[in-house]
Amino acid sequence: MAEKAKQVKKKENAIQRYYRETTGELRKVSWPTWPEARRLTLLVLFVMVVVGIFLWGVDLAAENLLNLVLGI
């Protein structure tokens, strides 16, 4: 009986463990409803456009300032 207690369990394949743990974690996720997902997607797109316009303005101002300083 002592020999049976010493037997080591067969080591689980890393890919199998990763898949099992991933599916377990995905079951815990609180998925958004379709209207929530649509609203949040539109919000992200809006913020991207606003930040893009802001960065374009900063780039334009920096270019003009640099041209003024260098006398180009």
Order of alpha helices (4+ residues) and beta strands (2+ residues): alpha-alpha-alpha
